[in-house]
């Protein structure tokens, strides 16, 4: 038997870690791009270039990046699966680099806005594809942990952005803000240097009919050989899921159809997850932390930069907790716990800022620190992996793109309105975010199925038609037809039942094996027919 295939001389979990590292650099760029503008909003050198813009225009200067990212996600939605996960990431990194050059060379408002839009467009592509690529490469048991590691690097990007802004604030002249703008290119170079040497998603390769390449990529990621039973079985499960999904014709409109697999419902849940994350208020601090500490709590410019930089360090340390709990506790519980904690923190911030004494202002800053612990525990890692786990392969990229459109649309909304909210309604801004966090909890409880540790292909069977009464026969129904479609409430209930989930996984293995055996019989039949023709 030939040796196991490798990439960069790595295989198995070591290769999954390499994919995670490359994905993490892409999300480090994401975090950096979210964070570096926060320091510039309090920089006199930067503000002077744009004639000291008012709160509304300043908010748009920051939020224009989110507009570009939203269009990048829409572009990915329209183009679908034509280019694969790796080429899309490469294109995104190149576009971000072009946008960074435009921003760093700016001498006027129009050029800076174009640079922000272009860089955002590239990042919109990357943030759509990266979570899907990593989710499809990782094992079911480690998906959440790999995503948690990736998201910790997003926070590392925020840390670098905040401390670079703080360090550059001591330098006079335009270098104070031009260097932070140009620094985005460093992360793009790292991504461009790594991606060509890493495997493409085996599931994507199966979807486009490149089964030999899919087998090699999957074997390398699992540390085995293409002919080993475990690799062959996982490949058959992927092919089975593709066959079930392929019974419906594929187009971009499928995200709005049931398609035999509750496609539209699953896309709507993925979209809402991004909505709830952004409306939690987290990007108020990520994108406008120094502005909030200075104008809402009353700190000086340097104090605001220092406290904001410290917040990102604390944020990073908090992000290490999900590494150990995200695949043990489950997505639903963490979503609800995070929203409860964030809601309480935002309510306390409203009280402290509303009273308005300086000591309580600092207490509000402490509460906003704690807010980030609940965010990292409940939503940060979970939200980015959840849509990729929930969506069927046929809709994973387009549905994921719509989810990312939600991410950037509501990030833009929050970043755009926050300076205006703080200026006009003060402490009541925090009440708005508190209410949204509390409303999130029942939505998750009733509408979000559990996906932790489930094979991606098994999730389809949770939503598939079931014979007899609605879901009464357990997992005996199948994808495709004849049965009754379970309600989302029933899917949620069944996804939290260990017995039902175990039956679904067993059913997936059985059906994948039966399909493989049927294909083998058909292949033998075709070969026999050819031999008979030759004899004749």
N, C-alpha and C positions, 0 to 999 in steps of 0.2 A: 504494500500500500504506500502511495506517495505521501510525503510529509504534509501536515496540516497547512493550509494557506495562511499567509500572514500579510499584514500591512505595516510598514515601518518596522518590520521584524517583530511585530507584536501580534498577539492573538488572545482570545478569551476576554476575561475581565480587564486585562491590561489594555487591550485595544478599545474596549468600551470606555475606559478612563481617558484614552487619547481622544476619542470622539467627544467626550464630555469636556475635556480641556479646550478643544477647538471651539465647541459651542459656547463655552464659558467666556472665551475671549470676545466672541461676538456679542454676548450679553454684557461683558465688561464695557464694551463700546457703547451699548445701550445705556448703561448706568452713567457712564461719563457724559454722554450727550444730554441726558436728563439733568445732570447736576451742574455742569460748568457754567451754564447761563445764570444760575441762581446767584453766584458771586458777582457776575458782571452787572446784575441789576442794581448793585449798590456801588459800582465803580464810577467815580466822577469822570475818569478818562474815557470810559466807554460811553457813558450817557452824553458826554459833550459832543461826540461824533454825530449823535442823532438829535442835537439841540434840546437835551434834557426832556425826553418824552413824558407825557402824563401817564397815569396808572393804566389807562385803557390801552394806549399804544405800546407801553412797556410789556403788558401782558401778551399782546399779540406778537411782539418780537420773540418772546419765549415760546409761545404756543404755535407759531408758524411751523416749527419743526414737527409738531404733532400732525398738522395738516398735511405736510409732505409725507409723513409716515402712513397716514390714513390712505392717501392715494397710492402709496407703494403696496399696501395690503390689497387695495382694490385691483391694482394691476395684477397681482399674484392670483387673485380670485378669477379674473377674466382669463388669464393665460392658463390657469390650471396646472396639470401635471406634465406639460410639454417638455420641460427642461430638466427635471430631476432636482433633488435636494441640493447636491453639491454645486452645479452650475448656477443655481439661483443665489446661493450664498456668495459665490465669487462675484457675480454681477452686482449684488447689493453692496459688497465691500468696495468695489471700484467706484460706484456712484457716490457712496459716502465720502470717499477721498476727494472726489471732484467738488462736492459741496463744501468740504472743509477748506479747500484752497480758496474758494470764492469768499467764504466768511473771513478767513485770515487776511485777505487782500482788500477788504472792504474800505471804501472811503465815502459811502453814502447809504442811505436807508434801503433803496431798491436792490442794490447788489447784495446786501446782507440778507434781506428777505429771500432772494433767489437762492443764495447759498444755504440758508436754513431749510428751504423747501426741498432742494435737491438732496441734501444730506439726509433729511427725513424720509424722502422717497426710498433711498437705498436701505435705510434702517427698517422701513416698513416691510420690505421684501425679506430682510434677514430675520426679523422677529416673527414673521409668519412661518418660515421654513425651518429655522433652527430647532424649535421645540419638537416639531414633527420628526425631523431627522434623528434627534437623540432618542425620542420615545420609540421609534421603530427599530433602533439599533440595540437598545438596552433590553435586559431580561425583565419579565414581569415583576420579579421580586425586588429589583433594584431601580426601577424606573423613577420612583419618587425621590430616592436618595441621589441619583444622578442629576435630576432636575434641581434638587436643593443645592447641590454643589455648584451647579451652573448659576443659580440665582444669587448665591453668595458672591460670585464674581461680579454680578450686576452691582451689588453694593460696593464692592471694591472699586468699581468705576466711579461711583458717587464719592467715595473717599478721596480718590486721586483728584477728581474734579474740585472738590471743596478745598483740599489743602493746596492744590496748585493755585487756585484763585487766591487763597489767603497769602501764599508766598509771593505771588506776583503783585499783590496789592502794595508791596513795599517798593516796587519799581515804578518810576515815573515814565510817562510816555505811553505810546500805543502798544508797546510790547506787553504791557500789563494785561491786555485782553486779546491781542493777536496770537500770542503763544498758546493760550488755552484753546483757541479756535483751531489752530493748526495741529494740536496734539492728537486729535482724533485719528489722524493718518497712521500713527504708530500702531494702533490696534488693528487697523485694516491690513497693514503689511503682514502682521502675524497670521491673521486669518488666511490671507492669500498664499502665504508660504506653507501652510499646513494642509488645507483642504484637498489639494490634488493627490495627496498620498494616503488618504483615508478612504474607507469603503463607502459606497453609495448605500442607501437604505435597501435591504433585501426585499422589503414589501413593495417598494416602488419598482424595483427591477422585475419582480414577479408581475406587477400590474402592467408593465410594458412588454411582457413576453420574453425578457432576457433571463430565462430560468437558469442557465449555466452560471452566469455572473451572480445571480441571486444566491445560488447554492454555495458558491465560493465565498461571497461576502458573509452569509449567515454562518458558514463553518468557521471562518476566521473570527467572527464576533463571539461565537460560542466555544472557541478553542478546540474544535473537533475537526472531522474530515467530512466532506460532502456525502460520503457513503455511509456514515454511521447512522444507526437507527434513530437517535434523538434528533439529529439535524434533518434527516429525511421526514420524520414525523412532523416537526415544526413547519417545514416547507409545505407539506401536504395540508396542514391546517390553514396556512396562508392561501394556498390555491383553492381550498374549499370555500373560504370566506369570499374570495374573489368571484368564484363561480356563482355563489348565492347572490352577491351584489350585481353581477353581470347579467342577471335575468332581466333587469330593467335597463333601457337604453340610457347611456350616460351623456349628460350635458350640464351646463352651469345652472340650469333651472332645477336640477335635482335637489338642490339645497332647500327648495321651497315645496318639495313633494314628499309624500310618505315613502314611496319607492319600495314598499315591502319590508323596510327596516326602520320605520319611524324616523326617516332622515330629517325631515323638517323640524320635528320635536327636538332631536338631538342637537341640531344646529342652533335652535333657539336657546337651549340651555347653555351651550358653549358661549353664545353671544352674551347672555345675561351674566355669566361668570365674570367676563371682562367688565361689564357695566358695573356690577357690584364692587369689584375691586377698585376701580377708578373713583367711584363715588364714595368710597370709604374715607377719602381725604388724604391718602398717603402721598399723592403727587403734589399736594400743597407743600409738603416739607421737602420732597425730593427735588422739585424744580424751583421752589421759591423760599427755601428755608431761611436764608439770610434776610430776605425781604420781610418774612413773617416775624422773625425775631426782632427786627429793627422797628417795623411799623406797627405791629400788633402788641408786642410785649414791651417795647420801649428801650431796646439796647442800642448802643452805639454801633457804627459800621463794623469796626474791628471786633467788638464783642459778638456781634451777630455772626460774622464769619467764623470766629473761633468756636462758638457754641454749635453752629451748624456743622463744622468739621468734626467736632466731638460727637455729634449726633450720628454721623455716618459711621464712625468707628464703632459706636455702641450698636448701631444697626447691623453691622457686619458680625459682631460677636453674637448678637441675637439670632442671626441667620444660621448659625452652626447648630442650633437646637433641632431644627427640622431634619438634619442629616440622620438623626437617630430615632425620630418618632414618626416621620411622614409615611413610611411603609408599614408601620405597626398599628397606629391609631386609626387610620382611615381618612379618606378625603372629607366625608360629610362632617364627622365630629370636629375636625380641625377647622373647617369652614365656619361652623357655628360658634366654636370657642373663640376664634379670632374676631368674628363680628361682634360678639358680646363684649369682649375686652376693649375693642376699638371704640364701640359706642360709649362705654363708661368713661374712657379716657377723654373723648371729645366733649362729653357732658361736663366733666370736671374742668377741662380747659375753658369752656364757656363761662363757668362760674368764677374761676380765678381771674380771667381776663376781664369779665364783666365788673367785678368788684374794683379792680384797677390799681391796687397798691403794688409797689415795686416787689416786695417779698412774694406776693401771690403771683406776680408776673413770672418770677423765677420758678415758682411751684408749677405754673402752667408749662414752662419749658421742660421740667422733669416729667410731667405727665405725658408730654408729647414724645419724650424718649421712650417711656413705657409703652405708648401706643405702637411703636415700631416692633416691640417684642411680640405683641399680639398679631401684628400684621405678618411678620415673617413666619410665625407659627401656624397661622390659619390660612393665609391667602397667597403669600408670595410664591412658594414652591408649588403648592397645590393648584393654583389657578393656571399656571403655564403648562402643567402636565395634563390637567383634567380634560380640556377639549380634545387633545390628541388621543387620549384613552377612550373618550366617549364616542367620537365620530367614527363611522365606518370608513374603510380604506378608500372607497370610491369618492367619498365626500371629505376626506380628511384634509386635503390641501385647501379646497375651496371653502369648506366649512370653517377650517382654521383661519383662513384669510378673513372671512366675515367676522370671526371672533376678534381678530386683531384690529379690524376696522372699528369694532366697538371699543377696543382698548384705546386706540389713538383718538377716536372721536370724542370720547368722554375725558381723556387726558387733556385734549385741547380745551374742552369746555371748562374743566376745573382750573387749568392754568390761566385761561383767559379771564375768567370771572373772579378769581381769588383776590388780585389786587383791588378790584372794584368793590368786592364784598367787604374786605377788611376796611377800606376807606369809608364805606357808606353804612354798613350795619355792624361793624366791629365784632364783639363777642358772639353775636347771633350767628355768625358764619359757622362757628363750631357746633351750634345746635343743629344746623341743617345736616352736617355730616353725621352727627350722633343719631339722628332719626333714621337716616338711610341705613346705617349699620344695624340698628335694631330691627328694621323691616326685613333685612336680608335673612335673618335667622329662620323665620317660618318658610320663606321661599326655598331655602336649601333643604329644610326638613321634609317638605312635601314633594319637591320636584327634582332633587339631585340624586340620581342613583349612585351607589358605591361602586368604584372601579378598581380599588386597591388590589394589587397582586393578581388581577385577572388577566389572562392572555387577551391581547387586543381583539382577536377573532371571537373569543367567547362573549365579549360584550354584545356583539350582534345578536346572539341567541337570547339574551335577556329581553330584547325588543321584538323578537320574531313572533309571527302568528302562532297561536296555540290551539290545539284541537279541543273541542268540547266547550265547556263553560270557560269564561274568561280567566285563563291562568289556573283553573282548578286542577288540571292534570299535571301540574308542575312543569318539568322541562320537556315533556313529551312532544310538544309542538315543534315546528321547524320553520326556517325561513322560507318564504316563497308562497305558500298558499294554502287555502282550504280552511285554515283555522280562524280564530278570533284574535284581533289585535289587542294586547293588554294595554290598559290605561297607564299613564305615567306614574300614577300612585301605586299601581300594582308592581310595576317594574322597580320602583324605589323600594317597596317592601320586600320583594324577592331578592333584590341585590344585597340586602342586609341579612339574609338568611344563609348561614354557612352550609346547611344541607342542600338548599336549592342551588347555590353557587357550585358546590361540589358536583351536583348532578349535571349542571350545564357544562362544566369542564369535561366530565366523562363523555357526555353526548358529543361534544366537539371532537374528541379523540376518535370516537366510534365512527362518526360521519366522515371525517377526513380519511380514516383507514378504508372505509367502504368505497369511497370515491376513488382512492388510489387503486384498490383491487379492481374496480370496474374499468378504470382506464387501462390497467394491465391486460385485462381480458380483451378489451377492444383492440389494443395494440397487437396482441397475439392473433386475433381474428384477421386483422388487416394483413399481417405477415403471411398467414396461411393462404389468404386470397391471392397474394402476389406469387407464392410458390406454385399454386394450382395453375395460374395463368402461364407461368414459365414452362410447366410440364406440357400444357396444351399446345 
